Each structure stands twice: as structure tokens, then as C-alpha cells.
């Protein structure tokens, strides 16, 4: 998919910019169920309140469950109210497939808005202006006139500033029915290109789907996106008879082989592996096919379209075995006799320690996590491995490739990781500032992974001068520890629709607070600076930031 270079504004707060930052500390509240927050607003269509529109609130925290969903319906005047939501990060959006939000926040699905809710907070004025979505209908047939069934149809914006940008509206993709007919609905007003079939960029390679694959064809029947006819949709408009005829189906072939132990040639059973499409040196997407070798060590893929691929072995728990990718090419026939040979990889063992706290709950929780290693080397995309953490903090990572290893903590429910971050890695009491260097098949012991724990909170409000940021801006807040040699596990948090943000699980200490706004398509840049703050153990640091959005001269850096 072609696209013009993207640009971004980077707004970072500090002394050199027309902004101020104020902090205040308060005591934490005793444990117990916090009072719920409420959210209210109005949904309008063409300026008039619209009743009967469902509005949903769901957590946007990066957690396993994602199950905290609250729903309500607007009254005849278009008003809605959601109550008793626990503190946290949320996304609120109207749930009306036939409508689209007229001024969507591009960083939130379905034109919703992000919200950071505090306990007992009453948030008002979260309003949505809707317009009726457009419709595109048509039929897809083969070269001999037969309907093409269950084939995906996609609408993408024909935006001259960003050609090929996928549509962000919910109805931008669908499948043909048993008559080859499709109906895309709920599309935002704009200019579209419609296509059917498989992209030649390798991201949609068809494997094991049991029906023909087709080369990508744009309406009205061209393979070059620049020659596609543009469909213009007005608010609530409908474009009919947008019919596409596909060419001959792409032939599918099989690839098969064995997975064996590299030293003994013994077939290996139940080895998890996957298929990678090789588009270019920098673009090798994984295909969503994961399988295991059978009782004779055999594997087989069906219906692979012509192209370049590689077989990848996934990390095997409690194993030192590994394998380099095995490349192959499908041209015009089945590929047989592929052999994936495993070899003994490097290993890293040691202990994970929690420093700076005597919190028994935090200490006990550490053994419920896993330690993850990701190893990169020159000319290699890198590979990962993970290990459980024993009750005594011990770990062992096997089957590693040679390269530079970085470590992180993992959990099924990532919300459980709040407050935990790796502060440094030591090998024989020497801090590994850049990461841990691993040689081929090296067996490394005595590694110490030092984890810090924090229970403090930084809560802030960002205020904007000279106008609010545009709806497609993405504003984030993050903390950086000055002089910290190890990459921080403190991921940035988004600033919500009201300019609020919260950073939780922060260890006491001195930090640089950085707030950044990224505005797609912008060609100017705001000054960038940062501001130091001090976080107190177990407390809440409240921050207010004022940013002048007046554009500064100079090009925006490419992200």
C-alpha cells in the first residue's frame, strides 16, 4: 500500500516552551471499593438529539479480560448517562452501525473518545455528533460470470494526502454472500476506492482456506490502484452497481517436509511452527497459521499461493532447541522435501530480585509473572523466549539465538504488571547497559534481573492555548528516569479527550515528565522540552500542564 511520508508534531513540555507545570502531593486513600464514576453527554444527528442510540464504555487498559463494558441508550432527547464505572482508562463511543461520528478521534475505534476516570468523578459533556453513513453495494463475479462467494471486499480512502489509507469506519470491509453480492454500510462521507482479492504485498497470503484466491482487483476492474475509479459518497448517500470482475484464480500449492534434531536426525513431534511471507528484507509478515509436527515429525501446508516463504520454529518451553528460518519459494508446483533442523541454542539463567520494597503482596506476585527475552542480531528480525519465575526468583531461558538480549516481564493479564519494571540487568555484578550480549550456543549463568516496584500515581491535566489539538492528534504522557541506562518498562499513557492522564504504579524518585502530541500530516513542529518532577512513595502527584499550540517554524520530523 503506497503512502506519502507521514509527519508528526512533537510537543514536549518544559521550561523552554510556552507552558507551565505545577505539582501537588496528596495522601493515598485507604483500601476498599472506590466510588464509581459517571459519564454523561448527548448524541445528535444533524444538530438534533437522537433517541435510541446505544452508547458503550469499555476499558482501554491493556489487559487480558477487556470485559468491563457498560452500555446505555439515549433518551428521546439524545441524552445518555453511564454510572458506577470504576477508576481507570476507558473508551466511550456510540454503537450505531448505520451512523458515523462527524468529527472522529482517529486514535479511538468507531469515532469514540478516550477518558481517564477518577473515583467518584462526574464527567459531563461527552457529546457525539453523528451523520448517517453511506452505502456501497455491488456484485463480484469471476471471468466466466459465476458469483465469487465469501470473498473479502475492502473500501479505502482515496485521500490525496495519504493515498491507500485504510478506512477507519466500521463498515469498511465485508464479504460477498452466496450470490457474490456485497454491501458496505456505515461509511463516512468521502472518496473511496474499492477492491477485492489478495494484495501483492504479502500481508494477505491465502493458506488453507479451501477455496480459490484471486489477485487484487480494484473497481471497475483494474489491478493498478492509480487507475481505480473513485467513488464519492455524500452523507447518507448510496453507490450501487459497483461491480467487479476478478481474473483467473491464483493456483494454490502444497509445501511439506520434516522437523528433525540437527545432531541425531531424529524426527521431532509436537513442535510448534509457523509460516512467514517474505515480501522484502524489511517486510516479512507472519501468516496466521500455527501448527505442530505430527508423530513422524512431518508438516504440510495446503493452498499456498506463489511467493517466497520461510518456516519458523516457535520457542519451545523448557527446551534448548532452536532453528534458523528455512526459506523456500512456491512457483508453479508443490514444494516437498523441506527439512527444518534444530540445534542447541544459547541459554541464560539467574535470579529475578525485587528491590526497594518489603511489600509481601508484591513479592509474592513476582513469581506469577514470566521473564521474556528478545534477542536481536545483525540482519535478523530477532526471536523471543520466555521462562517462568520460580518462588525463589530463579529462571532459565533456553533455545536462544546469538545477539543482544533485552528483557521484560510478562503476564496473561498485563494489568497485573502495574507497578513492576525492570530497572537493570547484571552479569557477574556488572550492569549490562545496552543489553546482554549472547554468543552462539553460549551457556550464561549468574545473571541478575533487578525489578523495582512502585505504588505511586501521577495524575495530570493538559490544557491547550491557541486552540485545541485537531481530532486526529494523539497526545501521550510518559515518565523517563534521568540517567537510567536500561530501557524503561514505563509505557506512555494517552491523554484523554478532556486532556486528563494518569500514570500508575510509579516507583518513588525523580523523573522527567514528557507529554507529546503527534498530529498526522502536520508539516510544522512545536518546541520540545521536558520538565522534572518528584514522585513520593505511596502518594499522588498532581500535575497541570499548559501548552501553547501556536505552530513554530520548521519541518516536522519523520516518525
C-alpha positions, -999 to +999 in steps of 0.1 A: +000+000+000+015+033-011+016+063+012+032+096+012+056+104+041+039+110+074+046+139+096+041+145+133+041+173+157+060+166+189+050+187+218+071+181+249+066+202+280+092+221+298+109+253+306+118+263+270+082+262+257+053+285+264+040+261+291+039+257+328+037+227+351+025+227+387+026+197+411+010+190+444+011+158+465-017+142+484-020+111+506-034+078+493-068+067+504-074+036+525-081+004+506-116-006+497-140-003+468-137+032+454-169+051+445-178+047+408-176+074+382-203+086+359-202+098+323-229+118+305-235+136+273-257+140+242-258+123+209-271+144+180-279+138+143-278+170+122-278+190+154-309+173+169-309+149+198-313+113+186-330+088+209-325+051+209-287+052+202-267+027+222-235+042+239-208+019+252-180+024+277-152-002+278-118-003+294-088+006+272-063-008+297-040-033+281-054-063+300-064-099+292-101-096+300-112-064+284-146-074+299-155-042+317-182-030+293-210-006+303-239+002+280-268+026+279-293+040+254-300+077+247-334+091+257-357+108+232-336+140+236-304+122+228-291+123+263-272+094+279-256+087+313-234+058+324-228+053+361-208+033+386-177+028+364-145+020+385-115+043+381-094+036+350-088+042+313-118+039+291-131+045+256-167+057+251-184+056+218-219+054+202-228+020+189-248+028+158-235+009+127-255+029+103-241+062+115-206+077+118-192+103+141-188+136+122-155+146+139-139+113+150-109+108+172-088+087+148-069+071+177-101+055+191-122+029+173-157+039+160-150+075+165-151+072+202-133+093+229-108+083+254-114+090+291-094+087+323-118+083+351-110+090+388-130+075+416-164+092+422-158+116+392-188+131+374-178+137+338-203+157+317-204+170+282-190+139+264-211+146+232-212+130+198-224+144+166-234+117+141-242+117+104-258+089+085-233+066+069-230+060+032-235+027+014-217+010-014-232-022-030-223-044-059-215-078-071-183-098-076-181-123-104-155-145-120-143-142-156-169-168-167-197-149-149-201-170-118-206-154-084-175-152-062-186-163-028-172-153+007-146-131-008-135-100+012-143-066-002-124-036+012-130+002+010-101+025+014-099+063+014-087+079-019-071+107+001-045+126-019-026+134+012-024+098+023-034+075-006-042+039+003-051+048+039-075+020+051-110+032+060-114+036+098-151+033+097-167+000+109-182-009+076-150-006+055-147-044+049-172-072+044-176-105+025-197-114-005-227-136+001-237-168-018-248-147-048-215-127-049-233-096-037-218-073-011-230-043+009-206-019+027-225+004+050-218+030+077-191+047+057-180+082+064-186+108+037-156+109+014-139+095-017-132+057-018-116+030-038-130-005-036-110-037-041-114-074-039-088-101-037-053-107-025-027-079-021+006-085-038+023-070-007+022-104+011+000-094+040-030-114+028-015-146+015-042-172+015-033-205+031-056-235+039-088-216+033-102-243+010-114-220-019-098-201-047-077-170-042-077-140-066-053-113-075-063-079-061-087-061-085-100-025-080-133-012-093-140-011-122-117-040-130-081-028-128-051-041-109-033-008-105-047+013-077-038+045-095-063+035-123-091+027-098-123+047-103-131+069-073-165+065-056-177+097-040-201+093-010-221+121+005-237+119+039-262+091+038-255+085+001-256+052-017-235+040-046-250+010-064-238-014-091-202-011-081-195-045-097-161-061-100-150-090-122-119-109-110-094-127-132-084-163-131-080-177-096-044-179-082-033-215-081-026-230-047+002-255-039+014-275-010+046-273+010+058-302+031+087-315+050+102-328+082+114-312+115+144-331+129+170-329+156+201-314+139+225-337+158+207-371+155+183-366+126+156-379+148+121-366+138+107-342+164+070-344+172+046-317+185+069-289+175+050-256+170+059-238+138+045-210+116+047-197+081+063-164+072+057-145+039+089-128+026+079-097+008+112-078+012+141-076+036+121-052+058+086-067+053+081-103+063+047-106+079+037-137+098+007-156+083-019-165+108-012-203+106+003-221+135+006-258+135+026-287+151+046-315+136+029-349+136+041-382+152+066-387+124+079-351+126+061-342+094+044-309+085+024-298+055+007-266+043-020-266+017-032-240-008-002-217-007-002-191-034+030-184-054+056-164-035+086-166-011+081-180+024+100-193+054+092-219+080+098-206+116+100-227+147+083-212+177+100-211+211+096-245+228+090-243+266+118-260+287+138-267+256+173-256+244+164-264+208+161-236+182+162-233+144+170-206+118+142-199+094+141-223+064+133-203+033+115-217+002+097-204-029+064-216-044+064-211-082+041-234-101+042-267-083+042-283-048+073-280-027+085-311-010+114-323+010+118-293+032+139-301+063+140-279+094+170-289+116+171-278+152+203-271+171+212-263+206+207-227+214+223-204+240+208-202+275+207-176+302+200-184+338+200-165+371+176-148+395+150-121+395+151-099+425+127-072+438+144-042+453+132-012+472+101-027+488+091-050+516+055-053+503+047-090+507+019-090+481+043-076+455+070-101+464+045-130+461+031-117+428+066-116+411+066-155+408+033-153+389+050-135+361+072-148+333+105-134+322+107-126+285+139-122+264+140-108+229+173-113+210+183-093+180+213-097+157+225-080+126+204-090+096+179-109+117+144-099+128+151-113+162+134-140+182+119-144+217+118-169+245+102-169+280+107-186+313+086-189+345+100-173+376+104-197+405+093-190+441+130-182+448+132-159+418+152-184+397+148-185+359+163-202+329+158-192+292+169-218+266+170-220+229+183-185+223+200-172+192+232-152+193+228-115+196+218-087+220+191-097+245+167-073+262+143-085+290+108-077+300+082-090+324+051-107+310+017-119+323-015-132+308-033-102+323-009-073+317-028-052+342-011-073+369+022-059+358+013-024+370+040-011+394+067-036+383+095-026+360+130-039+352+155-013+364+187-030+354+204-063+344+236-075+358+261-102+347+286-111+374+277-079+392+284-058+360+254-037+347+246-046+311+236-011+299+230-019+263+215-054+268+231-088+274+254-099+247+250-136+238+273-157+217+262-187+197+253-217+220+268-198+250+255-210+284+253-180+306+247-182+344+247-157+373+225-131+356+206-109+380+174-092+368+166-063+392+129-053+393+116-022+410+081-018+424+061+014+427+027+022+442+026+059+434+004+077+410+010+107+387-023+123+377-024+153+354-043+177+332-031+191+299-045+225+289-040+240+254-036+276+244-043+289+208-069+263+201-074+226+210-054+199+190-071+186+160-093+155+164-067+132+148-040+142+173-026+116+197-013+131+229+007+109+253+024+114+287+053+094+299+080+094+326+117+089+319+142+084+347+173+106+341+205+086+337+187+053+336+208+030+313+181+003+310+151+008+287+122+017+309+091-006+311+070+025+318+050+027+287+034+061+277-003+066+285-027+085+263-041+119+273-079+116+271-104+138+253-105+162+282-067+165+285-065+142+315-039+114+320-028+091+348+004+071+353+001+043+379+025+020+396+053+045+397+083+040+420+093+070+442+121+091+427+129+119+403+117+117+367+114+137+335+077+142+325+073+142+288+040+150+271+040+146+233+013+153+207+015+135+173-005+152+145-006+132+113+001+152+082+014+183+100+044+200+084+054+222+113+069+215+147+063+227+182+093+232+205+103+202+225+114+203+262+108+182+293+101+190+329+115+173+361+090+161+387+094+142+420+072+113+429+066+105+465+063+069+478+026+058+480+013+093+471-005+110+442+014+137+424-010+160+406+003+179+376-012+207+354+004+214+321-003+243+298+009+241+262+009+269+236-002+252+203+009+281+181+029+265+153+067+271+153+086+273+121+105+243+108+096+209+094+082+181+115+105+151+119+095+119+102+083+093+128 
